[in-house]
Amino acid sequence: MSRSDGDPSPAVPDFERRVPPGDSVVRDVCARCGFVAYENPKIVVGSVVRVGEKVLLCRRAIEPSHGLWTLPAGFMELGETPEGGARREAREEALAEIEIRDLLAVYTIPRISQVQLIYRAGLSGGFAPGEESLEVALFAPDEIPWAELAFASVHWALTQEARWHAGEATGPFVNPPEGL
């Protein structure tokens, strides 16, 4: 987009907050051209990686929740599939190659505008801490550091995956009723 005064440099948007035509939500709309800057939820992808009776957890080396345990998970990148994003996150956080089995759960966290897609996966080789992890480890159900989990959705996913693994239920699951 170039400016209408003949200057080839791009025009700087002049955003104002208003409801665009045909919409019902106040948004940033360019006063010059009408471009609507939509803000949409962020998609998080991750996995409960099971090895026999144990699951893989990562101790976070970054904020938020530095030092607490989580699943290998993070924000999707443009141009990747959710499954590809979950595999990438496992490589980045746990230096692990995983095999996606199926979709475990879809969680919605409206207060931070997130949708989380969590998969069940298996491990194809070894693992070690990636740049975003202080350590990674396999935990049996009675060893999981429940009081040191980084996010409520990690608790949900571990609990729901254990039910699936035990044959008590199948997914995909959603937020538990007491979740939010």
Secondary structure, DSSP 4 states (H G I P E B T S, - for coil): -B-TTS--SBPPP-EEEEPPTT--S-EEEETTT--EE---PEEEEEEEEEETTEEEEEEESSSSSTTSEE-SEEEPPTT--HHHHHHHHHHHHH---EEEEEEEEEEEEGGGTEEEEEEEEEE-S-----TTEEEEEEE-GGG--GGGBS-HHHHHHHHHHHHHHTTS--S-B---TT--
